[in-house]
Amino acid sequence: MEKIDLNLPDANVIYFPQFYDFKRASMMFESLLNETDWQQDDIKVFGKTYKQPRLTALFAENEKSYSYSNITMIPKTFTPLLKQIKNDIEAISNQTFTTVLLNFYRDGNDSNGWHSDDEKELGENPAIASLSLGAARWFHLKHKTEKQQKTKIELPHGSLLLMQGSTQQYWKHQLAKTARNVGPRINLTFRLIK
């Protein structure tokens, strides 16, 4: 399996362009799209309340909630498909994950702004495994202090991005809106919540 190190300073980001083949990734996409109880939470930005520009769902093998942007999500139990994906990712990453946050980007208007996955329940130097299914989208990374350090990578159907080590401490990432006519995308971000 092809494995690419993005070689970013103060980070450990590994990219697998084809973690799952097209057929398997397509089957997973259809199952997750149709069998997930998606929710759309409200977020507060500068005192104003907006609908979050994507749909989400949280699954875990424990009852630990996950909080970000003043949203607290209570997990549902892992489905057999999510458990299988978790096992596949754990096998290649040598990491252990308890929780997966699913993001459903319906079209190019859905997005996720600049942030780091550095919430306290994730602990220090968390590993985040991000599986992309559906339409390819550009994933942007920028260093928090060294402004010239930035990069972007297109994440196609079936690809996996593994962010570990000090990545969340020194880098932010986003999935920007796009005016291009892009189809729906489901992103699964696996994490460890003790």
PyRosetta script that sets phi, psi and omega in degrees:
from pyrosetta import init, pose_from_sequence

init()
pose = pose_from_sequence("MEKIDLNLPDANVIYFPQFYDFKRASMMFESLLNETDWQQDDIKVFGKTYKQPRLTALFAENEKSYSYSNITMIPKTFTPLLKQIKNDIEAISNQTFTTVLLNFYRDGNDSNGWHSDDEKELGENPAIASLSLGAARWFHLKHKTEKQQKTKIELPHGSLLLMQGSTQQYWKHQLAKTARNVGPRINLTFRLIK")
pose.set_psi(1, 129.8)
pose.set_omega(1, -179.6)
pose.set_phi(2, -66.7)
pose.set_psi(2, 137.4)
pose.set_omega(2, -176.0)
pose.set_phi(3, -138.6)
pose.set_psi(3, 125.0)
pose.set_omega(3, -175.9)
pose.set_phi(4, -120.8)
pose.set_psi(4, 125.1)
pose.set_omega(4, 174.9)
pose.set_phi(5, -88.8)
pose.set_psi(5, 123.6)
pose.set_omega(5, -178.8)
pose.set_phi(6, -73.2)
pose.set_psi(6, -8.8)
pose.set_omega(6, 176.1)
pose.set_phi(7, 50.1)
pose.set_psi(7, 51.1)
pose.set_omega(7, 178.2)
pose.set_phi(8, -93.8)
pose.set_psi(8, 141.1)
pose.set_omega(8, 177.3)
pose.set_phi(9, -66.5)
pose.set_psi(9, 146.1)
pose.set_omega(9, 178.8)
pose.set_phi(10, 59.1)
pose.set_psi(10, 28.0)
pose.set_omega(10, -176.5)
pose.set_phi(11, -152.6)
pose.set_psi(11, 164.3)
pose.set_omega(11, 173.5)
pose.set_phi(12, -137.9)
pose.set_psi(12, 95.5)
pose.set_omega(12, -176.7)
pose.set_phi(13, -122.8)
pose.set_psi(13, 118.2)
pose.set_omega(13, -178.3)
pose.set_phi(14, -115.9)
pose.set_psi(14, 138.2)
pose.set_omega(14, -175.7)
pose.set_phi(15, -121.8)
pose.set_psi(15, 128.8)
pose.set_omega(15, 174.7)
pose.set_phi(16, -112.5)
pose.set_psi(16, 102.0)
pose.set_omega(16, -173.8)
pose.set_phi(17, -60.8)
pose.set_psi(17, -32.0)
pose.set_omega(17, 180.0)
pose.set_phi(18, -135.6)
pose.set_psi(18, 74.6)
pose.set_omega(18, 178.1)
pose.set_phi(19, -68.2)
pose.set_psi(19, -41.5)
pose.set_omega(19, 172.4)
pose.set_phi(20, -120.4)
pose.set_psi(20, 143.1)
pose.set_omega(20, 177.6)
pose.set_phi(21, -72.6)
pose.set_psi(21, 167.9)
pose.set_omega(21, -172.3)
pose.set_phi(22, -55.9)
pose.set_psi(22, -44.8)
pose.set_omega(22, -175.4)
pose.set_phi(23, -65.9)
pose.set_psi(23, -46.2)
pose.set_omega(23, -179.1)
pose.set_phi(24, -66.5)
pose.set_psi(24, -42.9)
pose.set_omega(24, 179.7)
pose.set_phi(25, -62.6)
pose.set_psi(25, -38.7)
pose.set_omega(25, -179.8)
pose.set_phi(26, -66.5)
pose.set_psi(26, -40.5)
pose.set_omega(26, 177.6)
pose.set_phi(27, -62.8)
pose.set_psi(27, -43.0)
pose.set_omega(27, 179.2)
pose.set_phi(28, -64.1)
pose.set_psi(28, -43.4)
pose.set_omega(28, -179.7)
pose.set_phi(29, -57.8)
pose.set_psi(29, -50.0)
pose.set_omega(29, -178.6)
pose.set_phi(30, -61.2)
pose.set_psi(30, -44.0)
pose.set_omega(30, 179.5)
pose.set_phi(31, -61.8)
pose.set_psi(31, -48.7)
pose.set_omega(31, -177.9)
pose.set_phi(32, -66.3)
pose.set_psi(32, -39.7)
pose.set_omega(32, 179.9)
pose.set_phi(33, -59.6)
pose.set_psi(33, -45.6)
pose.set_omega(33, -172.3)
pose.set_phi(34, -89.3)
pose.set_psi(34, -22.5)
pose.set_omega(34, -173.3)
pose.set_phi(35, -106.8)
pose.set_psi(35, -1.8)
pose.set_omega(35, -178.7)
pose.set_phi(36, -93.8)
pose.set_psi(36, 137.6)
pose.set_omega(36, 176.4)
pose.set_phi(37, -86.8)
pose.set_psi(37, 86.0)
pose.set_omega(37, -174.8)
pose.set_phi(38, -72.0)
pose.set_psi(38, 147.2)
pose.set_omega(38, 175.2)
pose.set_phi(39, -130.6)
pose.set_psi(39, 155.5)
pose.set_omega(39, 176.2)
pose.set_phi(40, -126.1)
pose.set_psi(40, 107.2)
pose.set_omega(40, -177.1)
pose.set_phi(41, -87.3)
pose.set_psi(41, 161.6)
pose.set_omega(41, 173.0)
pose.set_phi(42, -87.4)
pose.set_psi(42, 141.9)
pose.set_omega(42, 173.4)
pose.set_phi(43, -124.3)
pose.set_psi(43, 150.5)
pose.set_omega(43, 178.2)
pose.set_phi(44, -103.5)
pose.set_psi(44, 126.2)
pose.set_omega(44, 176.2)
pose.set_phi(45, -126.5)
pose.set_psi(45, 117.2)
pose.set_omega(45, -178.5)
pose.set_phi(46, 49.2)
pose.set_psi(46, 45.5)
pose.set_omega(46, 175.1)
pose.set_phi(47, 82.6)
pose.set_psi(47, -7.6)
pose.set_omega(47, 178.8)
pose.set_phi(48, -104.1)
pose.set_psi(48, 145.8)
pose.set_omega(48, -179.3)
pose.set_phi(49, -100.2)
pose.set_psi(49, 131.1)
pose.set_omega(49, 179.1)
pose.set_phi(50, -131.7)
pose.set_psi(50, 159.1)
pose.set_omega(50, 170.0)
pose.set_phi(51, -74.0)
pose.set_psi(51, 133.9)
pose.set_omega(51, 177.3)
pose.set_phi(52, -58.5)
pose.set_psi(52, 134.5)
pose.set_omega(52, -173.5)
pose.set_phi(53, -81.0)
pose.set_psi(53, 47.7)
pose.set_omega(53, 175.3)
pose.set_phi(54, -178.1)
pose.set_psi(54, 166.0)
pose.set_omega(54, 175.6)
pose.set_phi(55, -103.6)
pose.set_psi(55, 152.1)
pose.set_omega(55, -176.7)
pose.set_phi(56, -137.2)
pose.set_psi(56, 164.9)
pose.set_omega(56, 172.0)
pose.set_phi(57, -156.4)
pose.set_psi(57, 145.9)
pose.set_omega(57, -179.4)
pose.set_phi(58, -123.0)
pose.set_psi(58, 132.9)
pose.set_omega(58, 177.1)
pose.set_phi(59, -129.6)
pose.set_psi(59, 147.9)
pose.set_omega(59, 179.3)
pose.set_phi(60, -155.2)
pose.set_psi(60, 165.3)
pose.set_omega(60, 175.1)
pose.set_phi(61, -98.7)
pose.set_psi(61, 8.1)
pose.set_omega(61, 172.4)
pose.set_phi(62, -136.6)
pose.set_psi(62, -173.9)
pose.set_omega(62, -178.1)
pose.set_phi(63, -100.7)
pose.set_psi(63, 14.3)
pose.set_omega(63, -174.6)
pose.set_phi(64, -71.2)
pose.set_psi(64, 125.5)
pose.set_omega(64, 177.8)
pose.set_phi(65, -75.0)
pose.set_psi(65, 168.0)
pose.set_omega(65, 177.7)
pose.set_phi(66, -133.2)
pose.set_psi(66, 129.7)
pose.set_omega(66, -176.9)
pose.set_phi(67, -121.3)
pose.set_psi(67, 135.4)
pose.set_omega(67, 173.5)
pose.set_phi(68, -156.0)
pose.set_psi(68, 148.8)
pose.set_omega(68, 177.9)
pose.set_phi(69, 47.5)
pose.set_psi(69, 42.2)
pose.set_omega(69, -178.8)
pose.set_phi(70, 61.7)
pose.set_psi(70, 21.7)
pose.set_omega(70, 174.3)
pose.set_phi(71, -112.6)
pose.set_psi(71, 132.2)
pose.set_omega(71, 173.1)
pose.set_phi(72, -115.5)
pose.set_psi(72, 121.9)
pose.set_omega(72, -178.9)
pose.set_phi(73, -106.6)
pose.set_psi(73, 136.8)
pose.set_omega(73, 176.6)
pose.set_phi(74, -101.8)
pose.set_psi(74, 127.3)
pose.set_omega(74, -173.6)
pose.set_phi(75, -77.5)
pose.set_psi(75, 151.8)
pose.set_omega(75, 166.7)
pose.set_phi(76, -94.3)
pose.set_psi(76, 167.1)
pose.set_omega(76, -178.8)
pose.set_phi(77, -76.0)
pose.set_psi(77, 141.8)
pose.set_omega(77, 177.1)
pose.set_phi(78, -49.6)
pose.set_psi(78, 135.8)
pose.set_omega(78, 171.6)
pose.set_phi(79, -83.5)
pose.set_psi(79, 164.1)
pose.set_omega(79, 176.7)
pose.set_phi(80, -56.7)
pose.set_psi(80, -38.5)
pose.set_omega(80, 179.6)
pose.set_phi(81, -65.2)
pose.set_psi(81, -46.3)
pose.set_omega(81, -180.0)
pose.set_phi(82, -64.2)
pose.set_psi(82, -36.7)
pose.set_omega(82, 177.3)
pose.set_phi(83, -63.2)
pose.set_psi(83, -41.7)
pose.set_omega(83, 179.6)
pose.set_phi(84, -64.2)
pose.set_psi(84, -44.8)
pose.set_omega(84, 178.7)
pose.set_phi(85, -62.2)
pose.set_psi(85, -44.1)
pose.set_omega(85, 178.4)
pose.set_phi(86, -56.9)
pose.set_psi(86, -47.3)
pose.set_omega(86, 179.9)
pose.set_phi(87, -61.4)
pose.set_psi(87, -41.2)
pose.set_omega(87, 179.7)
pose.set_phi(88, -62.8)
pose.set_psi(88, -43.2)
pose.set_omega(88, -178.2)
pose.set_phi(89, -71.1)
pose.set_psi(89, -39.7)
pose.set_omega(89, 178.2)
pose.set_phi(90, -61.7)
pose.set_psi(90, -37.8)
pose.set_omega(90, -178.4)
pose.set_phi(91, -63.8)
pose.set_psi(91, -37.0)
pose.set_omega(91, -177.0)
pose.set_phi(92, -88.6)
pose.set_psi(92, -22.6)
pose.set_omega(92, -173.1)
pose.set_phi(93, -100.6)
pose.set_psi(93, -13.7)
pose.set_omega(93, -173.2)
pose.set_phi(94, 56.2)
pose.set_psi(94, 32.4)
pose.set_omega(94, 177.2)
pose.set_phi(95, -118.1)
pose.set_psi(95, 162.9)
pose.set_omega(95, 174.5)
pose.set_phi(96, -116.2)
pose.set_psi(96, 134.4)
pose.set_omega(96, 179.8)
pose.set_phi(97, -124.9)
pose.set_psi(97, 144.4)
pose.set_omega(97, 178.9)
pose.set_phi(98, -113.3)
pose.set_psi(98, -19.8)
pose.set_omega(98, -164.2)
pose.set_phi(99, -140.7)
pose.set_psi(99, 146.0)
pose.set_omega(99, 173.0)
pose.set_phi(100, -133.8)
pose.set_psi(100, 130.0)
pose.set_omega(100, 173.1)
pose.set_phi(101, -100.8)
pose.set_psi(101, 121.1)
pose.set_omega(101, 177.3)
pose.set_phi(102, -97.4)
pose.set_psi(102, 133.7)
pose.set_omega(102, 174.4)
pose.set_phi(103, -118.3)
pose.set_psi(103, 130.1)
pose.set_omega(103, 177.4)
pose.set_phi(104, -112.5)
pose.set_psi(104, 111.5)
pose.set_omega(104, 178.0)
pose.set_phi(105, -97.6)
pose.set_psi(105, 108.2)
pose.set_omega(105, -171.7)
pose.set_phi(106, -71.1)
pose.set_psi(106, -34.3)
pose.set_omega(106, 179.3)
pose.set_phi(107, -161.9)
pose.set_psi(107, -168.5)
pose.set_omega(107, -176.9)
pose.set_phi(108, -66.3)
pose.set_psi(108, -15.9)
pose.set_omega(108, 177.1)
pose.set_phi(109, -77.6)
pose.set_psi(109, -21.8)
pose.set_omega(109, 178.7)
pose.set_phi(110, -81.6)
pose.set_psi(110, 141.3)
pose.set_omega(110, -172.2)
pose.set_phi(111, -156.6)
pose.set_psi(111, 178.3)
pose.set_omega(111, 175.3)
pose.set_phi(112, -144.2)
pose.set_psi(112, 114.4)
pose.set_omega(112, -173.6)
pose.set_phi(113, -69.6)
pose.set_psi(113, 176.4)
pose.set_omega(113, -178.8)
pose.set_phi(114, -57.7)
pose.set_psi(114, 128.5)
pose.set_omega(114, 177.9)
pose.set_phi(115, -163.7)
pose.set_psi(115, 167.0)
pose.set_omega(115, 168.5)
pose.set_phi(116, -119.1)
pose.set_psi(116, 147.4)
pose.set_omega(116, 174.7)
pose.set_phi(117, -87.3)
pose.set_psi(117, 75.7)
pose.set_omega(117, -174.0)
pose.set_phi(118, -125.5)
pose.set_psi(118, 26.1)
pose.set_omega(118, 177.6)
pose.set_phi(119, -61.8)
pose.set_psi(119, 148.2)
pose.set_omega(119, -171.9)
pose.set_phi(120, -61.5)
pose.set_psi(120, -30.2)
pose.set_omega(120, -179.1)
pose.set_phi(121, -69.4)
pose.set_psi(121, -12.3)
pose.set_omega(121, 177.8)
pose.set_phi(122, -85.7)
pose.set_psi(122, -11.4)
pose.set_omega(122, 179.0)
pose.set_phi(123, 76.3)
pose.set_psi(123, -175.3)
pose.set_omega(123, -178.0)
pose.set_phi(124, -82.6)
pose.set_psi(124, 140.3)
pose.set_omega(124, 178.6)
pose.set_phi(125, 49.6)
pose.set_psi(125, 58.5)
pose.set_omega(125, -178.3)
pose.set_phi(126, -70.7)
pose.set_psi(126, 151.1)
pose.set_omega(126, 170.9)
pose.set_phi(127, -95.1)
pose.set_psi(127, 130.7)
pose.set_omega(127, 177.1)
pose.set_phi(128, -123.3)
pose.set_psi(128, 121.8)
pose.set_omega(128, 178.0)
pose.set_phi(129, -108.0)
pose.set_psi(129, 120.8)
pose.set_omega(129, -172.4)
pose.set_phi(130, -115.8)
pose.set_psi(130, 110.9)
pose.set_omega(130, -179.7)
pose.set_phi(131, -100.5)
pose.set_psi(131, 129.6)
pose.set_omega(131, -180.0)
pose.set_phi(132, -106.6)
pose.set_psi(132, 130.6)
pose.set_omega(132, 176.4)
pose.set_phi(133, -130.0)
pose.set_psi(133, 139.7)
pose.set_omega(133, 179.4)
pose.set_phi(134, 97.2)
pose.set_psi(134, -149.2)
pose.set_omega(134, -174.5)
pose.set_phi(135, -61.1)
pose.set_psi(135, 140.0)
pose.set_omega(135, 176.3)
pose.set_phi(136, -69.8)
pose.set_psi(136, 137.9)
pose.set_omega(136, 175.9)
pose.set_phi(137, -134.8)
pose.set_psi(137, 156.3)
pose.set_omega(137, 178.3)
pose.set_phi(138, -85.3)
pose.set_psi(138, 130.6)
pose.set_omega(138, 179.2)
pose.set_phi(139, -109.4)
pose.set_psi(139, 120.9)
pose.set_omega(139, -176.0)
pose.set_phi(140, -103.0)
pose.set_psi(140, 141.1)
pose.set_omega(140, 175.0)
pose.set_phi(141, -128.0)
pose.set_psi(141, 139.5)
pose.set_omega(141, 173.6)
pose.set_phi(142, -142.6)
pose.set_psi(142, 141.8)
pose.set_omega(142, 179.5)
pose.set_phi(143, -70.5)
pose.set_psi(143, 144.0)
pose.set_omega(143, -175.9)
pose.set_phi(144, -71.7)
pose.set_psi(144, -31.4)
pose.set_omega(144, -176.6)
pose.set_phi(145, -116.8)
pose.set_psi(145, -32.9)
pose.set_omega(145, 180.0)
pose.set_phi(146, -94.7)
pose.set_psi(146, 91.6)
pose.set_omega(146, -168.9)
pose.set_phi(147, -59.9)
pose.set_psi(147, -26.0)
pose.set_omega(147, -178.9)
pose.set_phi(148, -77.0)
pose.set_psi(148, -12.8)
pose.set_omega(148, 179.6)
pose.set_phi(149, -86.5)
pose.set_psi(149, 102.0)
pose.set_omega(149, 176.4)
pose.set_phi(150, -153.0)
pose.set_psi(150, 156.3)
pose.set_omega(150, 179.3)
pose.set_phi(151, -156.5)
pose.set_psi(151, 166.1)
pose.set_omega(151, 172.6)
pose.set_phi(152, -142.7)
pose.set_psi(152, 151.8)
pose.set_omega(152, -178.3)
pose.set_phi(153, -141.9)
pose.set_psi(153, 136.4)
pose.set_omega(153, 177.6)
pose.set_phi(154, -83.7)
pose.set_psi(154, 129.7)
pose.set_omega(154, -177.4)
pose.set_phi(155, -106.9)
pose.set_psi(155, 101.8)
pose.set_omega(155, -177.8)
pose.set_phi(156, -83.2)
pose.set_psi(156, 172.6)
pose.set_omega(156, 177.0)
pose.set_phi(157, -51.1)
pose.set_psi(157, 121.0)
pose.set_omega(157, 176.6)
pose.set_phi(158, 88.5)
pose.set_psi(158, 3.9)
pose.set_omega(158, -178.4)
pose.set_phi(159, -88.9)
pose.set_psi(159, 157.3)
pose.set_omega(159, -179.9)
pose.set_phi(160, -129.6)
pose.set_psi(160, 133.0)
pose.set_omega(160, 175.9)
pose.set_phi(161, -118.6)
pose.set_psi(161, 125.8)
pose.set_omega(161, -178.5)
pose.set_phi(162, -113.5)
pose.set_psi(162, 115.6)
pose.set_omega(162, 178.6)
pose.set_phi(163, -109.0)
pose.set_psi(163, 122.3)
pose.set_omega(163, -177.8)
pose.set_phi(164, -144.1)
pose.set_psi(164, -173.2)
pose.set_omega(164, -178.2)
pose.set_phi(165, 62.6)
pose.set_psi(165, -137.0)
pose.set_omega(165, -174.9)
pose.set_phi(166, -89.4)
pose.set_psi(166, 14.0)
pose.set_omega(166, -176.5)
pose.set_phi(167, -52.0)
pose.set_psi(167, -50.7)
pose.set_omega(167, -175.0)
pose.set_phi(168, -69.5)
pose.set_psi(168, -24.6)
pose.set_omega(168, 179.9)
pose.set_phi(169, -72.0)
pose.set_psi(169, -36.2)
pose.set_omega(169, -172.2)
pose.set_phi(170, -110.7)
pose.set_psi(170, -12.9)
pose.set_omega(170, -173.9)
pose.set_phi(171, -126.4)
pose.set_psi(171, 150.0)
pose.set_omega(171, 169.2)
pose.set_phi(172, -112.7)
pose.set_psi(172, 158.8)
pose.set_omega(172, 176.7)
pose.set_phi(173, -142.0)
pose.set_psi(173, 159.5)
pose.set_omega(173, 178.1)
pose.set_phi(174, -152.7)
pose.set_psi(174, 161.0)
pose.set_omega(174, 168.6)
pose.set_phi(175, -119.7)
pose.set_psi(175, 101.5)
pose.set_omega(175, -172.1)
pose.set_phi(176, -75.6)
pose.set_psi(176, 157.1)
pose.set_omega(176, 169.5)
pose.set_phi(177, -62.2)
pose.set_psi(177, 155.7)
pose.set_omega(177, 176.2)
pose.set_phi(178, -141.2)
pose.set_psi(178, 142.1)
pose.set_omega(178, 177.4)
pose.set_phi(179, -81.8)
pose.set_psi(179, -12.5)
pose.set_omega(179, 177.5)
pose.set_phi(180, -63.3)
pose.set_psi(180, 150.3)
pose.set_omega(180, 178.6)
pose.set_phi(181, -80.5)
pose.set_psi(181, 92.9)
pose.set_omega(181, -178.6)
pose.set_phi(182, -110.9)
pose.set_psi(182, 148.2)
pose.set_omega(182, 179.8)
pose.set_phi(183, -81.5)
pose.set_psi(183, -177.1)
pose.set_omega(183, -178.5)
pose.set_phi(184, -69.9)
pose.set_psi(184, 151.0)
pose.set_omega(184, -179.4)
pose.set_phi(185, -138.9)
pose.set_psi(185, 137.6)
pose.set_omega(185, 172.5)
pose.set_phi(186, -114.8)
pose.set_psi(186, 130.3)
pose.set_omega(186, 179.6)
pose.set_phi(187, -119.7)
pose.set_psi(187, 129.6)
pose.set_omega(187, 178.8)
pose.set_phi(188, -110.8)
pose.set_psi(188, 119.1)
pose.set_omega(188, 178.6)
pose.set_phi(189, -111.9)
pose.set_psi(189, 109.8)
pose.set_omega(189, 179.9)
pose.set_phi(190, -87.0)
pose.set_psi(190, 139.8)
pose.set_omega(190, -178.3)
pose.set_phi(191, -149.7)
pose.set_psi(191, 166.0)
pose.set_omega(191, 178.4)
pose.set_phi(192, -108.2)
pose.set_psi(192, 118.4)
pose.set_omega(192, 174.7)
pose.set_phi(193, -118.6)
pose.set_psi(193, 111.1)
pose.set_omega(193, -174.1)
pose.set_phi(194, -78.3)
pose.dump_pdb("model.pdb")
